[in-house]
Amino acid sequence: MARKKIREYDSKRLLKEHFKRLSGRDLPIKSAQVTESTDFNELAEKEPWLSSAKLVVKPDMLFGKRGKSGLVALNLDLDQVADFVQQRLGKDVEMGGCKGPITTFIIEPFIPHDQEFYLNIVSERLGCSISFSECGGIEIEENWDKVKTIFVPTGATFTSEVCAPLVATIPLEIKGEIEEFIQSAFALFQDLDFTFLEMNPFTLVDGKPYPLDMRGELDDTAAFKNFKKWGDIEFPMPFGRVMSSTESFVHGLDEKTSASLKFTVLNPEGRIWTMVAGGGASVIYADTVGDLGYASELGNYAEYSGAPNEDEVLQYARVVIDCATSNPDGHKRALVIGGGIANFTDVAATFNGIIRALKEKESKLKAARMNIYVRRGGPNYQRGLAKMRALGEEIGIPIEVYGPEATMTGICKQAIECITAAA
Amino acid sequence: MATGQLFSRTTQALFYNYKQLPIQRMLDFDFLCGRELPSVAGIINPGAEGFQKLFFGQEEIAIPVHSTIEAACAAHPTADVFINFASFRSAAASSMAALKQPTVRVVAIIAEGVPEADAKQLIAYARANNKVVIGPATVGGIQAGAFKIGDTAGTIDNIIACKLYRPGSVGFVSKSGGMSNELYNSIARVTDGIYEGIAIGGDVFPGSTLSDHVLRFNNIPQVKMIVVLGELGGRDEYSLVEALKQGKVSKPVVAWVSGTCAQLFKSEVQFGHAGAKSGGEMESAQAKNQALKDAGAVVPTSYEAFETAIKETFEKLVEEGKISSVKEFTPPQIPEDLNIAIKSGKVRAPTHIISTISDDRGEEPCYAGVPMSSIVEQGYGVGDVISLLWFKRSLPRYCTHFIEICIMLCADHGPCVSGAHNTIVTARAGKDLVSSLVSGLLTIGPRFGGAIDDAARYFKDAYDRGLTPYEFVESMKKKGIRVPGIGHRIKRGDNRDKRVELLQLFARTHFPSVKYMEYAVQVETYTLSKANNLVLNVDGAIGSLFLDLLAGSGMFTKQEIDEIVGIGYLNGLFVLARSIGLIGHTFDQKRLKQPLYRHPWEDVLYSK
């Protein structure tokens, strides 16, 4: 949904492929992607420049500050690049508080240069802002006062006059080239449904613009318009988001259905677990446990919505319950089965799957000393809630059930009281 | 954005892309509020015109359907709200077309997944032309007691519980459509209720923003306080912060921004709404809550305290005498829909149709209780399917094989017989497949192809009554009836019909008994003695052999056999079989691009 970061390799691929169509001019961009499955010999055959040019290699993992972190190697030959990759592929690194393995690299020709320009285009509510600086590169933040920004309102034509403030101070001999490049990049940004595009830096090679580093974000809701233009595009997960087997299982369920099923483990040892209907409500349940001071006890974030069928709910609920009940430690735990007041979801029907899962997992729930808290409203909620109450009696697990007369997050408070009460 | 009221008790909408339920829910809400005018003036369903029947209370009304937005706006110039239920692929184009109509003032877009660039075009156009866009990715909004967009506020029970059928004093705006319903309940519990509620939608760039609506609420005298539910991601809330700081909002604002839990995630996180994405510090729920609080909004410490904050703010207004008491009334009862009442067991209704041969309600269709997968997996043939759908039982393979042979033998009989001729003439007149087929089928009857049933009937009757072939044939002759199944235009006693021989051979090999066929052969022997062309024809062979099949298989009672012969099952075989040939003739003529057939004058005897 919505704005998705793409790899540098794809940003440059789209730039190269479409720049010519939109501006009639070629950009001499060369780049190659390396992953676990890459065979260097095959790659060298496909991209002959790899064997003749001096190269740059760096991770292509949606994180920045690679140069400052010593993850960029310059002026290598292909063997040295292969060596560099081999030492780092699959190894964990920590960037900006996120830890994860490096799985993808980008290789490019090494381009000695002395000019570094900065270009940034961002989609905003009423148009796009375009920023440019002659002092780009890794010191951009230190030179922020030299960055010039203009705003192009939606629907306005991006003329030379509009562009003028950006390039006012550039030497005359390269001004035309840079202005044309900015205009073409903006046209490409709009044509391909980019929401963010940054080149920091780009330089000039034989007088032609050449992006050395590039970041891009696409609006994935526009995929239906861009199937052909985007080609084989990848939307990688944010860096550091590594799915556990249970999370991948739910992710797989989610991909197969038109409904939405989300599951993220926040703390496997947490004692408050949630399974909440609705995109808006699920966030608020997780918020509330944290806002009431028990973020450290929150086991997971979980959302189901968009009318999943009974079997999907069953499979989903099994996963949540399995995680919630793992490694019993003698202390009480709480499972919050929450939700707002549904507009048109049949509450009793969605509860059927959850109830089946709870029945199946009776002994696990008991072993984990689980207390269950239910709150939900909407069509047919009385029947759904009655079934939940009956279940509590049937399997002998403490279960508190509330309808729309209670506040939505009251059961978060109760869950906290439950796990903090003297065992 | 226009200031103040968007809707009133006389607001009418145009509804794009016909959806029965949301429109009915709007009309039910109208009835509940005591509106005299239905809130949906017209429906736009691209490519369709006419009327849609819907309920307005107990009565049915016909709402006009238009095929274009322009036509609908021209027909309903006072309808100024456009409710767009188009898919995310087409929502932007139809919304832009609606915005360009001078009569349309407000466009609500329900679809989730409208591309950002398209939404920005709508925003720019609406701003330049002083129009309002609600959504995309929203359930809509409601002005209590006046007007409701689509599915907003859920069921009738919920609307009554939240007293949304009459105005209260609270203006509410949220990003989430799902949570808006929750808040209608909360607000109803602790205040005199909603005056107006809007869900702006979860996109990165909603058509109108939280602050747009807050500023609007500030201009509506009946709104005494404002409740805002924001969300992490984006910077929309800061325009509200600015408005508060600049003193543009004079009424109390109670606000909460959800998504404080984003900091618990180790990596960047995208929640369910496109706009709900963790980004920079400024976009976090914590920062926005703090900024709103600093700007003077009432911000609770958690969502759990939100309701209490709303309650306290409202009670303060009551103390200050700023709230005038609401005129309560009991809304009328909405008649329950039959299907809902049946589902809940309150009423029962007789069915109008009964069917016993097939069922399409389960995971897969069943023929006479046999699921489609078994039919395919067990290698059933067309004969088996006929056996299930016509006789409601699985007949032994030799029987179904016999049925298949009958069908193969009767599939076609050249272009000159009446059925094929009619089909050819019709196809050449440029008519479609079905017309060509049925014009051929319509010739099947007593003189063409219809003899199988009669043959079976008469042979059965004669055999069962113990008539000798002589008695049978002569009694028919006395009644002036030609014996059905006997006689052929070309075939002779010394040149039998090959098809008849094949059927007889098959039956003698596989049937446990062929008594009816033997009887037919005896009849033939007698008729041949009268004339050489009075042979047993294919109708007679099938008719008599089918009697043997029914009687010999042991799977039918005598009563059932009488019924099968009486109803005319066996003609069904001929109709089915010959359809294959007639369809072939239709395709043949079309392929050959034959012109209109005209019978030559010379071939007609014009006479007085």
Chai-1 contact restraints between the chains, C-beta under 6 A:
chainA,res_idxA,chainB,res_idxB,connection_type,confidence,min_distance_angstrom,max_distance_angstrom,comment,restraint_id
A,M1,B,A274,contact,1.0,0.0,6.0,A-B,restraint_1
A,A2,B,V204,contact,1.0,0.0,6.0,A-B,restraint_2
A,A2,B,A274,contact,1.0,0.0,6.0,A-B,restraint_3
A,C98,B,S267,contact,1.0,0.0,6.0,A-B,restraint_4
A,R125,B,F205,contact,1.0,0.0,6.0,A-B,restraint_5
A,T154,B,K120,contact,1.0,0.0,6.0,A-B,restraint_6
A,T154,B,A124,contact,1.0,0.0,6.0,A-B,restraint_7
A,G155,B,A124,contact,1.0,0.0,6.0,A-B,restraint_8
A,D193,B,A117,contact,1.0,0.0,6.0,A-B,restraint_9
A,D219,B,P115,contact,1.0,0.0,6.0,A-B,restraint_10
A,D219,B,E116,contact,1.0,0.0,6.0,A-B,restraint_11
A,T221,B,G113,contact,1.0,0.0,6.0,A-B,restraint_12
A,T221,B,P115,contact,1.0,0.0,6.0,A-B,restraint_13
A,A222,B,P115,contact,1.0,0.0,6.0,A-B,restraint_14
A,F224,B,R89,contact,1.0,0.0,6.0,A-B,restraint_15
A,P238,B,S267,contact,1.0,0.0,6.0,A-B,restraint_16
A,P238,B,E268,contact,1.0,0.0,6.0,A-B,restraint_17
A,G240,B,K266,contact,1.0,0.0,6.0,A-B,restraint_18
A,G240,B,S267,contact,1.0,0.0,6.0,A-B,restraint_19
A,R241,B,S267,contact,1.0,0.0,6.0,A-B,restraint_20
A,L266,B,L264,contact,1.0,0.0,6.0,A-B,restraint_21
A,G278,B,G178,contact,1.0,0.0,6.0,A-B,restraint_22
A,G279,B,G272,contact,1.0,0.0,6.0,A-B,restraint_23
A,G279,B,H273,contact,1.0,0.0,6.0,A-B,restraint_24
A,G280,B,S176,contact,1.0,0.0,6.0,A-B,restraint_25
A,G280,B,G178,contact,1.0,0.0,6.0,A-B,restraint_26
A,G280,B,M179,contact,1.0,0.0,6.0,A-B,restraint_27
A,V283,B,S258,contact,1.0,0.0,6.0,A-B,restraint_28
A,V283,B,G259,contact,1.0,0.0,6.0,A-B,restraint_29
A,V283,B,F271,contact,1.0,0.0,6.0,A-B,restraint_30
A,I284,B,S258,contact,1.0,0.0,6.0,A-B,restraint_31
A,I284,B,Y303,contact,1.0,0.0,6.0,A-B,restraint_32
A,A286,B,C261,contact,1.0,0.0,6.0,A-B,restraint_33
A,D287,B,S258,contact,1.0,0.0,6.0,A-B,restraint_34
A,D287,B,T260,contact,1.0,0.0,6.0,A-B,restraint_35
A,D287,B,C261,contact,1.0,0.0,6.0,A-B,restraint_36
A,D287,B,Y303,contact,1.0,0.0,6.0,A-B,restraint_37
A,T288,B,S302,contact,1.0,0.0,6.0,A-B,restraint_38
A,T288,B,Y303,contact,1.0,0.0,6.0,A-B,restraint_39
A,T288,B,E304,contact,1.0,0.0,6.0,A-B,restraint_40
A,G290,B,T260,contact,1.0,0.0,6.0,A-B,restraint_41
A,G290,B,C261,contact,1.0,0.0,6.0,A-B,restraint_42
A,D291,B,T260,contact,1.0,0.0,6.0,A-B,restraint_43
A,D291,B,S302,contact,1.0,0.0,6.0,A-B,restraint_44
A,L292,B,S302,contact,1.0,0.0,6.0,A-B,restraint_45
A,A295,B,L264,contact,1.0,0.0,6.0,A-B,restraint_46
A,G340,B,G178,contact,1.0,0.0,6.0,A-B,restraint_47
A,G340,B,M179,contact,1.0,0.0,6.0,A-B,restraint_48
A,G340,B,E182,contact,1.0,0.0,6.0,A-B,restraint_49
A,I341,B,N181,contact,1.0,0.0,6.0,A-B,restraint_50
A,I341,B,E182,contact,1.0,0.0,6.0,A-B,restraint_51
A,I341,B,N185,contact,1.0,0.0,6.0,A-B,restraint_52
A,N343,B,D151,contact,1.0,0.0,6.0,A-B,restraint_53
A,N343,B,G154,contact,1.0,0.0,6.0,A-B,restraint_54
A,N343,B,N181,contact,1.0,0.0,6.0,A-B,restraint_55
A,P379,B,T155,contact,1.0,0.0,6.0,A-B,restraint_56
A,P404,B,N185,contact,1.0,0.0,6.0,A-B,restraint_57
A,T407,B,E307,contact,1.0,0.0,6.0,A-B,restraint_58
A,M408,B,E182,contact,1.0,0.0,6.0,A-B,restraint_59
A,T409,B,Y303,contact,1.0,0.0,6.0,A-B,restraint_60
A,T409,B,E304,contact,1.0,0.0,6.0,A-B,restraint_61
